[in-house]
Amino acid sequence: MPSKKSNKKLTSKIVTVNEEKKTTPRTAKIVLFVFGVGPLILMCLFLFSNGFFNSP
């Protein structure tokens, strides 16, 4: 019987850890924007500043 009590304590700890690390849609959108669109914007700014899009 003591082993069942310890199993219950472990499962309750696992549930609380999972609840703390939930990913919200807002957080996911921020991460996608920073790592997806952010580098593209920085590359375009770099190319514009170096005259890549100017006609010869």
Residue pairs with C-beta under 8 A, 6 or more apart in sequence:
47 53
